[in-house]
Amino acid sequence: MKRALTSVVLAPRNAGIAVISVYRRLVSPLYGDVCRYYPSCSAYGLEAVQEHGLLRGGALAAWRVCRCHPWAEGGIDDVPARRVQQYRRTRLGFVVAPSHGKG
């Protein structure tokens, strides 16, 4: 029951991850390497949503995109880390409940 509830809670986060992943594969290559920051804005957005969820991660990504413009100084701008890692990432980048070796 708890695992099903966790999957429901993580569904919006994983939907956001899917949208960003599609953008990174289809749209981002058309622009080339134009981001002033490292990691790129789309990579930052993906990691922010994976790490902080759809609302806070989306807000972090939106703020990053607002700061990325031709006159920006740029540089390395990593996603702020969470204090405690609650979930693990799959090979495809989706977020799932931690496995405790059961089942």
C-alpha positions as CSV (number, residue, x, y, z in Angstrom):
1,M,0.0,0.0,0.0
2,K,2.8,2.4,0.9
3,R,4.6,1.7,-2.3
4,A,1.5,2.4,-4.4
5,L,1.0,5.7,-2.5
6,T,4.6,6.7,-3.1
7,S,4.1,5.9,-6.8
8,V,1.1,8.2,-6.9
9,V,3.0,11.0,-5.1
10,L,6.0,10.7,-7.5
11,A,3.8,10.6,-10.6
12,P,3.8,14.4,-11.2
13,R,7.6,14.5,-10.7
14,N,8.1,11.7,-13.2
15,A,5.7,13.4,-15.7
16,G,7.8,16.5,-15.5
17,I,11.0,14.5,-16.0
18,A,9.4,12.8,-19.1
19,V,8.6,16.2,-20.6
20,I,12.1,17.6,-19.9
21,S,13.7,14.5,-21.3
22,V,11.6,14.7,-24.5
23,Y,12.6,18.4,-24.8
24,R,16.3,17.5,-24.3
25,R,16.2,14.8,-27.0
26,L,14.1,16.6,-29.7
27,V,14.3,20.4,-29.2
28,S,17.5,21.1,-27.4
29,P,19.8,19.8,-30.2
30,L,18.3,22.2,-32.6
31,Y,19.6,25.2,-30.6
32,G,23.1,23.8,-30.2
33,D,25.4,24.8,-27.3
34,V,24.1,28.3,-26.5
35,C,23.7,28.1,-22.7
36,R,25.9,30.4,-20.7
37,Y,26.0,28.1,-17.7
38,Y,27.2,24.6,-16.9
39,P,25.2,22.3,-16.8
40,S,22.9,23.5,-19.6
41,C,19.5,24.9,-18.6
42,S,17.7,21.8,-19.7
43,A,20.1,19.5,-17.7
44,Y,19.7,21.8,-14.7
45,G,15.9,21.7,-15.0
46,L,16.0,17.9,-15.2
47,E,18.2,17.5,-12.2
48,A,16.2,20.1,-10.2
49,V,12.9,18.3,-10.8
50,Q,14.6,14.9,-10.0
51,E,16.0,16.3,-6.8
52,H,13.3,18.7,-5.5
53,G,10.1,17.7,-7.2
54,L,7.9,19.3,-9.8
55,L,7.0,22.6,-7.9
56,R,10.3,23.5,-6.3
57,G,12.4,22.0,-9.1
58,G,10.3,23.7,-11.7
59,A,10.7,27.1,-9.9
60,L,14.5,26.6,-9.7
61,A,14.6,25.7,-13.4
62,A,12.4,28.8,-14.3
63,W,14.7,31.0,-12.3
64,R,17.7,29.6,-14.0
65,V,16.2,30.2,-17.5
66,C,15.5,33.8,-16.5
67,R,19.1,34.2,-15.5
68,C,20.5,32.7,-18.8
69,H,20.8,35.5,-21.4
70,P,23.5,36.8,-23.7
71,W,24.8,39.3,-21.1
72,A,24.9,36.8,-18.3
73,E,28.3,36.1,-16.8
74,G,27.6,32.3,-16.9
75,G,29.8,29.7,-15.2
76,I,29.1,26.6,-13.1
77,D,25.7,26.6,-11.5
78,D,24.8,23.4,-9.8
79,V,21.3,22.5,-8.4
80,P,21.2,22.9,-4.7
81,A,21.4,19.5,-3.0
82,R,18.8,18.2,-0.6
83,R,19.8,17.4,2.9
84,V,18.4,13.9,2.8
85,Q,18.0,11.8,-0.3
86,Q,14.5,10.3,-0.2
87,Y,14.3,8.6,-3.5
88,R,16.6,6.9,-6.0
89,R,16.9,7.5,-9.8
90,T,16.4,4.8,-12.4
91,R,18.7,4.3,-15.4
92,L,16.2,6.4,-17.5
93,G,16.2,9.3,-14.9
94,F,12.8,8.6,-13.3
95,V,12.5,8.8,-9.5
96,V,11.3,5.8,-7.6
97,A,11.0,4.8,-3.9
98,P,14.2,3.4,-2.5
99,S,14.5,-0.4,-2.6
100,H,15.3,-2.2,0.6
101,G,16.0,-5.5,-1.1
102,K,12.6,-6.9,-0.5
103,G,10.6,-8.5,-3.3
